[in-house]
Amino acid sequence: KHHIIPSITFVAIMTIGWVLFHYVADQETEKLDIRTQVISEQLGIRLSEFLNIRLIRVDFLRDRMESKPPLTEAEFRNRSLLVQHELPGFQAISWIDKNGIIQWVSPLATNLPAVGLDLSARADKKAAAAFRRSSLYQIDTATPVIQLVQGGVGFALYLPIVIDDMIEGYVNGVFRLEELVGECFGNTVRGYNFDVKISGQTIFLRGELHNFENPKTLGRHNFNFLGLPWELTVVPGSSE
């Protein structure tokens, strides 16, 4: 009796403690799962809006190019620089003539290799394909991930300028992906790692690689931008 009762009491206390420990751990895991999914949705929506705002501003510039009197090169550059000043993340904003040759580029100093480029002959094959699609169907298109002639990895937008049912040129927005996504997120995300993909290809990775290896908790947000599938994956960092 002197040994059995204390043993039973000890086992009962240990069992209750074990159950409580796992209950609290499960609750914390569930909270972390929910928090991670919420953060992934918030970041995904932020990135989607970041891209769409820039598309809208390039579209406004295209509308002005379709109006009379036509913009001069100086006016185009001034308007482009204003957009780039208000909305960081652009590598360049260009005007492409109806033959597919880049004529005006802003800012000029950092984009000289693009001036005079024939998209059908000298551009990245994926960029040329997106441009042909825009020309053939008179639709706004975006390239997949491409090697920019200015250097680095990015993607481009082609918005046809249509006057009297005829394409008279294109407004072209170019983005360097690392800088674009970095500008969007800045240093506001703490305690989490995230991976941004376009069509399954990672274009931006922030955080510790080992946290992406078989993570127990992750959040994912998908959206479509001009026909391209974007995917954002978020996992807790080591501190979590």
Secondary structure, DSSP 8 states (H G I E B T S, - for coil): -TTHHHHHHHHHHHHHHHHHHHHHHHHHHHHHHHHHHHHHHHHHHHHHHHHHHHHHHHHHHHHHHTSSS---HHHHHHHHHHHHHHSTTEEEEEEE-TTSBEEEEESSTT-GGGTT-BTTTTS-HHHHHHHHHHHHHT--EE--SEE-TTSSEEEEEEEEEEETTEEEEEEEEEEEHHHHHHHHHTT---SEEEEEEETTEEEEEES-GGGGSS-SS-EEEEEEETTEEEEEEEEE-TT-
